[in-house]
Amino acid sequence: AVVSTQSTGIFIQLDRNMKLLISLTLLVAVALAEEEAPRENLSSSQIKSLLSRATLYNKQGQRVSLSSLRGKYIGLYFSGSWCSPCRRMTPVLANVWKREQRRFEVIWVTRDHSERDANNYYYKMPWLRLPRHTGDRL
């Protein structure tokens, strides 16, 4: 899912790399969603509402508010350490994120079955994350 926190943000204005990054993030999300039981479709405003109530964490374990991401595009990256396509995608996404982090933030939503697996996998990621059980609602 991609949520614009810019009131005038338009997907068409993004450069080629940003479009690729967003498309790849969505592909992983769709691929993982197909592996699980069907869920209710959520609108951008519902996702934004869930994220505003959730606690986001950075690599240092500090809380990050959704409002601090104002003006950036947000990509939700649904992946797990057990998913081999995700493990291949993570370093590619990390390289693009490093170049585009001024305009784009990734929030990782783990699909790992244990906190230990999630923490070990998150070690390889530079972006924000949701706590493990928060992602169950997305």
Accessible surface in RSA format (square Angstrom, percent):
REM  Atomic radii and reference values for relative SASA: ProtOr
REM  Chains: A
REM  Algorithm: Lee & Richards
REM  Probe-radius: 1.40
REM  Slices: 20
REM RES _ NUM      All-atoms   Total-Side   Main-Chain    Non-polar    All polar
REM                ABS   REL    ABS   REL    ABS   REL    ABS   REL    ABS   REL
RES ALA A   1    27.87  25.6  16.05  24.8  11.83  26.9  24.04  33.9   3.83  10.2
RES VAL A   2    37.67  24.8  17.08  15.5  20.59  49.6  17.08  14.8  20.59  55.8
RES VAL A   3     5.44   3.6   4.34   3.9   1.09   2.6   5.44   4.7   0.00   0.0
RES SER A   4    38.62  32.6  21.24  28.4  17.37  40.0  21.12  45.0  17.50  24.5
RES THR A   5    19.59  13.9   6.47   6.6  13.13  31.3   7.67  10.3  11.93  18.0
RES GLN A   6    70.18  39.2  58.96  43.1  11.21  26.7  15.02  32.0  55.16  41.8
RES SER A   7   123.34 104.2  74.23  99.1  49.11 113.1  59.38 126.5  63.96  89.6
RES THR A   8   112.50  80.0 100.37 101.8  12.13  28.9  78.32 105.2  34.19  51.7
RES GLY A   9    23.76  29.3   0.00   N/A  23.76  29.3   3.04   8.3  20.72  46.4
RES ILE A  10    85.96  48.9  82.93  61.8   3.03   7.3  85.96  61.9   0.00   0.0
RES PHE A  11    95.28  47.7  88.67  54.9   6.61  17.2  88.85  53.9   6.43  18.4
RES ILE A  12   137.89  78.5 129.05  96.1   8.85  21.3 129.51  93.3   8.39  22.8
RES GLN A  13   133.66  74.7 100.12  73.2  33.55  79.9  42.08  89.6  91.58  69.5
RES LEU A  14    12.46   6.9   5.75   4.1   6.70  16.8   6.16   4.3   6.29  16.9
RES ASP A  15    65.22  45.7  55.29  55.0   9.93  23.5  43.85 103.2  21.37  21.3
RES ARG A  16   203.29  85.4 193.87  98.8   9.42  22.4  76.52 104.6 126.77  76.8
RES ASN A  17    57.91  39.9  56.50  54.6   1.42   3.4   1.20   2.9  56.71  54.8
RES MET A  18     0.00   0.0   0.00   0.0   0.00   0.0   0.00   0.0   0.00   0.0
RES LYS A  19    76.68  37.4  76.44  46.9   0.24   0.6  35.17  31.7  41.51  44.2
RES LEU A  20    91.19  50.8  86.40  61.8   4.79  12.1  90.84  63.8   0.35   0.9
RES LEU A  21     1.11   0.6   0.81   0.6   0.30   0.7   1.11   0.8   0.00   0.0
RES ILE A  22     1.30   0.7   1.30   1.0   0.00   0.0   1.30   0.9   0.00   0.0
RES SER A  23    49.13  41.5  45.69  61.0   3.45   7.9  24.92  53.1  24.21  33.9
RES LEU A  24    44.82  25.0  44.65  31.9   0.17   0.4  44.65  31.4   0.17   0.5
RES THR A  25     0.05   0.0   0.05   0.0   0.00   0.0   0.05   0.1   0.00   0.0
RES LEU A  26    65.86  36.7  65.86  47.1   0.00   0.0  65.86  46.3   0.00   0.0
RES LEU A  27   112.64  62.7 109.00  78.0   3.64   9.1 109.42  76.8   3.22   8.7
RES VAL A  28    17.68  11.6  15.29  13.8   2.39   5.8  17.61  15.3   0.07   0.2
RES ALA A  29    13.82  12.7  10.81  16.7   3.01   6.8  11.11  15.6   2.71   7.2
RES VAL A  30    81.81  53.8  79.90  72.3   1.90   4.6  81.81  71.1   0.00   0.0
RES ALA A  31    53.27  49.0  45.92  70.9   7.35  16.7  50.44  71.0   2.83   7.5
RES LEU A  32     5.78   3.2   5.26   3.8   0.53   1.3   5.45   3.8   0.33   0.9
RES ALA A  33    65.34  60.1  48.32  74.6  17.02  38.7  57.33  80.7   8.01  21.2
RES GLU A  34   136.72  78.5 103.38  78.2  33.34  79.4  46.02  89.0  90.70  74.1
RES GLU A  35   112.75  64.7  72.86  55.1  39.89  95.0  43.61  84.4  69.14  56.5
RES GLU A  36    62.59  35.9  45.04  34.1  17.55  41.8  34.93  67.6  27.66  22.6
RES ALA A  37    77.15  70.9  60.17  92.9  16.98  38.6  67.02  94.4  10.13  26.8
RES PRO A  38   134.97  98.4 104.24  95.0  30.72 111.7 114.49  94.5  20.47 127.2
RES ARG A  39   122.88  51.6  92.34  47.1  30.54  72.7  58.24  79.6  64.63  39.2
RES GLU A  40   136.38  78.3 108.88  82.4  27.49  65.5  55.52 107.4  80.86  66.0
RES ASN A  41   142.08  98.0 121.98 117.9  20.11  48.4  36.07  86.8 106.02 102.5
RES LEU A  42    59.60  33.2  33.24  23.8  26.36  66.3  34.40  24.2  25.20  67.8
RES SER A  43    54.99  46.5  42.75  57.0  12.25  28.2  50.15 106.8   4.84   6.8
RES SER A  44    66.24  56.0  58.78  78.4   7.46  17.2  29.73  63.3  36.52  51.2
RES SER A  45    80.48  68.0  70.13  93.6  10.35  23.8  51.92 110.6  28.56  40.0
RES GLN A  46    77.57  43.4  73.69  53.9   3.88   9.2  29.65  63.1  47.92  36.3
RES ILE A  47    17.41   9.9  17.41  13.0   0.00   0.0  17.41  12.5   0.00   0.0
RES LYS A  48    78.77  38.4  78.58  48.2   0.19   0.5  43.55  39.2  35.23  37.5
RES SER A  49    46.14  39.0  39.71  53.0   6.43  14.8  28.60  60.9  17.54  24.6
RES LEU A  50    28.72  16.0  25.69  18.4   3.03   7.6  25.89  18.2   2.83   7.6
RES LEU A  51     2.55   1.4   1.58   1.1   0.97   2.4   1.62   1.1   0.93   2.5
RES SER A  52    70.06  59.2  41.46  55.3  28.60  65.9  29.37  62.6  40.69  57.0
RES ARG A  53   158.58  66.6 122.95  62.7  35.63  84.8  72.93  99.7  85.66  51.9
RES ALA A  54    20.89  19.2   1.54   2.4  19.35  44.0   7.66  10.8  13.24  35.1
RES THR A  55    41.72  29.7  35.53  36.0   6.19  14.8  12.22  16.4  29.50  44.6
RES LEU A  56     0.54   0.3   0.54   0.4   0.00   0.0   0.54   0.4   0.00   0.0
RES TYR A  57    59.27  27.7  59.27  33.7   0.00   0.0  36.18  27.2  23.10  28.5
RES ASN A  58    31.02  21.4  28.82  27.8   2.21   5.3  11.87  28.6  19.15  18.5
RES LYS A  59    75.27  36.7  47.27  29.0  28.00  66.7  45.32  40.8  29.95  31.9
RES GLN A  60   134.81  75.4  99.12  72.4  35.69  85.0  54.46 115.9  80.35  60.9
RES GLY A  61    51.94  64.1   0.00   N/A  51.94  64.1  31.03  85.2  20.91  46.8
RES GLN A  62   109.49  61.2 104.58  76.4   4.91  11.7  36.31  77.3  73.18  55.5
RES ARG A  63   179.47  75.4 152.67  77.8  26.80  63.8  51.53  70.4 127.93  77.5
RES VAL A  64    29.41  19.4  20.45  18.5   8.95  21.6  25.14  21.8   4.26  11.6
RES SER A  65    61.84  52.3  48.04  64.1  13.80  31.8  47.27 100.7  14.57  20.4
RES LEU A  66    21.93  12.2  14.88  10.6   7.05  17.7  14.88  10.4   7.05  19.0
RES SER A  67    68.58  58.0  53.50  71.4  15.09  34.8  36.38  77.5  32.20  45.1
RES SER A  68    74.95  63.3  37.15  49.6  37.80  87.1  47.71 101.6  27.24  38.2
RES LEU A  69     9.33   5.2   9.20   6.6   0.14   0.3   9.33   6.6   0.00   0.0
RES ARG A  70   175.08  73.5 153.55  78.3  21.53  51.3  60.09  82.1 114.99  69.7
RES GLY A  71    30.04  37.0   0.00   N/A  30.04  37.0  20.77  57.0   9.27  20.8
RES LYS A  72    46.65  22.8  46.40  28.5   0.25   0.6  24.31  21.9  22.34  23.8
RES TYR A  73    17.66   8.2  17.66  10.1   0.00   0.0  13.47  10.1   4.19   5.2
RES ILE A  74     1.01   0.6   0.94   0.7   0.06   0.2   0.94   0.7   0.06   0.2
RES GLY A  75     0.00   0.0   0.00   N/A   0.00   0.0   0.00   0.0   0.00   0.0
RES LEU A  76     0.83   0.5   0.83   0.6   0.00   0.0   0.83   0.6   0.00   0.0
RES TYR A  77     0.00   0.0   0.00   0.0   0.00   0.0   0.00   0.0   0.00   0.0
RES PHE A  78    24.59  12.3  24.59  15.2   0.00   0.0  24.59  14.9   0.00   0.0
RES SER A  79     0.00   0.0   0.00   0.0   0.00   0.0   0.00   0.0   0.00   0.0
RES GLY A  80     0.00   0.0   0.00   N/A   0.00   0.0   0.00   0.0   0.00   0.0
RES SER A  81    31.21  26.4  26.39  35.2   4.82  11.1  17.85  38.0  13.36  18.7
RES TRP A  82   107.17  43.0  77.28  37.4  29.88  70.2  87.21  46.5  19.96  32.4
RES CYS A  83    10.22   7.7   7.20   8.0   3.02   7.1   3.02   7.7   7.20   7.8
RES SER A  84    46.59  39.4  43.87  58.5   2.72   6.3  20.51  43.7  26.09  36.5
RES PRO A  85    74.07  54.0  69.94  63.8   4.13  15.0  71.02  58.6   3.04  18.9
RES CYS A  86     1.42   1.1   1.41   1.6   0.01   0.0   0.00   0.0   1.42   1.5
RES ARG A  87   106.46  44.7  95.07  48.5  11.39  27.1  32.55  44.5  73.92  44.8
RES ARG A  88   158.11  66.4 147.44  75.2  10.67  25.4  79.73 109.0  78.38  47.5
RES MET A  89    18.40   9.5  14.95   9.9   3.45   8.2   8.98   7.6   9.42  12.5
RES THR A  90     3.04   2.2   3.04   3.1   0.00   0.0   3.04   4.1   0.00   0.0
RES PRO A  91    74.52  54.3  69.00  62.9   5.52  20.1  74.04  61.1   0.48   3.0
RES VAL A  92    73.40  48.3  71.60  64.8   1.80   4.3  73.22  63.6   0.17   0.5
RES LEU A  93     0.59   0.3   0.00   0.0   0.59   1.5   0.59   0.4   0.00   0.0
RES ALA A  94     7.27   6.7   7.27  11.2   0.00   0.0   7.27  10.2   0.00   0.0
RES ASN A  95    84.22  58.1  81.06  78.3   3.16   7.6  16.17  38.9  68.05  65.8
RES VAL A  96    11.89   7.8  11.89  10.8   0.00   0.0  11.89  10.3   0.00   0.0
RES TRP A  97    24.02   9.6  24.02  11.6   0.00   0.0  24.02  12.8   0.00   0.0
RES LYS A  98   117.79  57.5 103.38  63.4  14.41  34.3  56.65  51.0  61.15  65.1
RES ARG A  99   145.83  61.2 111.70  56.9  34.13  81.3  72.02  98.4  73.82  44.7
RES GLU A 100    17.97  10.3  17.83  13.5   0.14   0.3   0.23   0.4  17.75  14.5
RES GLN A 101    75.03  42.0  74.05  54.1   0.98   2.3  18.80  40.0  56.24  42.7
RES ARG A 102   185.79  78.0 162.22  82.7  23.56  56.1  84.91 116.0 100.88  61.1
RES ARG A 103    75.81  31.8  74.59  38.0   1.22   2.9  44.06  60.2  31.75  19.2
RES PHE A 104     0.00   0.0   0.00   0.0   0.00   0.0   0.00   0.0   0.00   0.0
RES GLU A 105    11.71   6.7  11.71   8.9   0.00   0.0   0.00   0.0  11.71   9.6
RES VAL A 106     0.00   0.0   0.00   0.0   0.00   0.0   0.00   0.0   0.00   0.0
RES ILE A 107     0.00   0.0   0.00   0.0   0.00   0.0   0.00   0.0   0.00   0.0
RES TRP A 108     0.00   0.0   0.00   0.0   0.00   0.0   0.00   0.0   0.00   0.0
RES VAL A 109     0.31   0.2   0.00   0.0   0.31   0.7   0.31   0.3   0.00   0.0
RES THR A 110     3.48   2.5   0.27   0.3   3.21   7.6   0.27   0.4   3.21   4.9
RES ARG A 111    25.30  10.6  15.56   7.9   9.74  23.2   7.62  10.4  17.69  10.7
RES ASP A 112     7.95   5.6   0.88   0.9   7.07  16.7   0.00   0.0   7.95   7.9
RES HIS A 113   148.93  81.4 127.87  88.9  21.07  53.9  92.30  95.1  56.63  65.9
RES SER A 114    41.70  35.2  39.57  52.8   2.13   4.9  38.76  82.5   2.94   4.1
RES GLU A 115    78.33  45.0  75.23  56.9   3.10   7.4  51.54  99.7  26.79  21.9
RES ARG A 116   185.50  77.9 177.84  90.7   7.66  18.2  64.91  88.7 120.59  73.1
RES ASP A 117    63.34  44.4  61.43  61.1   1.92   4.5   3.69   8.7  59.65  59.5
RES ALA A 118     0.00   0.0   0.00   0.0   0.00   0.0   0.00   0.0   0.00   0.0
RES ASN A 119    70.27  48.5  62.20  60.1   8.07  19.4  23.05  55.5  47.22  45.6
RES ASN A 120    89.92  62.0  82.20  79.4   7.72  18.6  27.86  67.1  62.06  60.0
RES TYR A 121     5.53   2.6   2.70   1.5   2.84   7.4   5.29   4.0   0.24   0.3
RES TYR A 122    17.45   8.1  17.45   9.9   0.00   0.0  17.45  13.1   0.00   0.0
RES TYR A 123   181.53  84.8 164.81  93.8  16.72  43.5 119.77  90.0  61.76  76.1
RES LYS A 124   135.54  66.1 109.68  67.3  25.86  61.6  76.01  68.4  59.53  63.4
RES MET A 125     2.22   1.2   0.00   0.0   2.22   5.3   1.41   1.2   0.81   1.1
RES PRO A 126    35.00  25.5  18.19  16.6  16.82  61.1  23.46  19.4  11.54  71.7
RES TRP A 127     2.22   0.9   0.00   0.0   2.22   5.2   2.17   1.2   0.05   0.1
RES LEU A 128    13.30   7.4  13.30   9.5   0.00   0.0  13.30   9.3   0.00   0.0
RES ARG A 129    19.67   8.3  19.67  10.0   0.00   0.0   9.34  12.8  10.33   6.3
RES LEU A 130     0.72   0.4   0.64   0.5   0.09   0.2   0.64   0.4   0.09   0.2
RES PRO A 131    43.15  31.4  37.53  34.2   5.62  20.4  42.47  35.1   0.68   4.2
RES ARG A 132    49.50  20.8  45.85  23.4   3.65   8.7   3.37   4.6  46.13  28.0
RES HIS A 133   119.52  65.3 112.79  78.4   6.73  17.2  87.59  90.3  31.93  37.1
RES THR A 134    19.48  13.9  17.49  17.7   2.00   4.8   6.55   8.8  12.93  19.5
RES GLY A 135     0.42   0.5   0.00   N/A   0.42   0.5   0.42   1.1   0.00   0.0
RES ASP A 136    79.35  55.6  69.11  68.8  10.24  24.2  26.20  61.7  53.15  53.0
RES ARG A 137   138.67  58.2 117.59  59.9  21.08  50.2  62.55  85.5  76.12  46.1
RES LEU A 138    18.18  10.1   4.78   3.4  13.39  33.7  16.90  11.9   1.28   3.4
END  Absolute sums over single chains surface
CHAIN  1 A     7923.1       6619.5       1303.6       4419.2       3503.9
END  Absolute sums over all chains
TOTAL          7923.1       6619.5       1303.6       4419.2       3503.9
